[in-house]
C-alpha cells in the first residue's frame, strides 16, 4: 500500500525553496524508496584557498617529487594529504 505524499509547493526562488527544506522533512513529500542512484562524474568539489607556510627545504623536496611525477606540486600535496587521511 503506497503512502499518500504531500504536494511539493511551488517556490518563487531558490532561496525560498532552501528555507522550506531547511524546516521540512522530505520523507513526507518524496518516496525515497523509489529513488535511483545517480553519478555526477563531471561535478568538481568546491575548493577553498588556504595559506600554508612550509620550510623552504620541505617545499623544494615536494616540488622535486612533483617534477619527477610530472604533476603540479599543489596537486601532489592534495593527493598525499588525501592518502594520509584515508590511512587513519
C-alpha positions as CSV (number, residue, x, y, z in Angstrom):
1,X,0.0,0.0,0.0
2,X,1.5,3.3,-1.0
3,X,1.6,6.2,1.4
4,X,-0.1,9.5,0.4
5,X,2.6,12.1,-0.2
6,X,2.2,15.9,0.3
7,X,2.4,18.0,-2.8
8,X,5.7,19.9,-3.0
9,X,4.9,23.6,-3.1
10,X,5.8,26.0,-5.9
11,X,8.7,28.2,-4.9
12,X,9.3,31.8,-6.1
13,X,13.1,31.5,-5.7
14,X,15.9,29.1,-4.8
15,X,16.3,30.9,-1.5
16,X,12.6,30.3,-0.7
17,X,13.0,26.6,-1.6
18,X,16.1,26.3,0.5
19,X,14.3,27.9,3.5
20,X,11.4,25.4,3.1
21,X,13.6,22.3,3.0
22,X,15.6,23.5,6.0
23,X,12.5,23.3,8.1
24,X,10.6,20.4,6.5
25,X,11.3,16.6,6.3
26,X,11.4,15.5,2.7
27,X,10.1,12.0,3.5
28,X,6.5,13.4,3.7
29,X,6.9,14.7,0.1
30,X,9.2,12.2,-1.7
31,X,9.1,8.4,-1.8
32,X,12.8,7.8,-1.3
33,X,12.4,4.0,-1.6
34,X,11.8,4.6,-5.4
35,X,14.8,6.8,-5.8
36,X,17.6,5.7,-8.1
37,X,21.3,6.3,-7.5
38,X,23.0,8.6,-10.0
39,X,26.5,9.8,-10.5
40,X,27.8,13.2,-11.5
41,X,31.2,12.4,-12.9
42,X,32.0,15.9,-14.1
43,X,31.0,17.6,-10.9
44,X,34.0,19.1,-9.2
45,X,34.1,19.6,-5.4
46,X,34.3,23.1,-4.3
47,X,37.7,24.2,-3.1
48,X,38.9,26.7,-0.6
49,X,42.2,28.6,-0.9
50,X,44.5,28.4,2.1
51,X,47.8,29.8,3.1
52,X,50.3,27.2,4.3
53,X,53.8,28.1,5.5
54,X,56.4,25.4,4.8
55,X,60.1,25.3,5.4
56,X,61.9,26.1,2.1
57,X,63.7,22.7,2.1
58,X,60.4,20.9,2.5
59,X,58.7,22.8,-0.3
60,X,61.8,22.2,-2.5
61,X,61.6,18.5,-1.8
62,X,57.9,18.4,-2.6
63,X,58.5,20.3,-5.9
64,X,61.2,17.9,-6.9
65,X,58.9,14.9,-6.1
66,X,56.1,16.5,-8.2
67,X,58.5,17.3,-11.0
68,X,59.6,13.6,-11.1
69,X,56.0,12.6,-11.4
70,X,55.2,15.3,-13.9
71,X,52.4,16.8,-11.8
72,X,51.9,20.2,-10.2
73,X,53.2,20.3,-6.7
74,X,49.9,21.6,-5.3
75,X,48.2,18.5,-6.8
76,X,50.7,16.2,-5.3
77,X,50.3,17.8,-1.9
78,X,46.5,17.2,-2.1
79,X,47.0,13.6,-3.1
80,X,49.3,12.9,-0.3
81,X,47.0,14.6,2.2
82,X,44.1,12.5,1.0
83,X,46.1,9.3,1.2
84,X,47.2,10.1,4.7
85,X,43.6,11.0,5.8
86,X,42.3,7.7,4.4
87,X,45.0,5.6,6.1
88,X,43.8,6.8,9.5
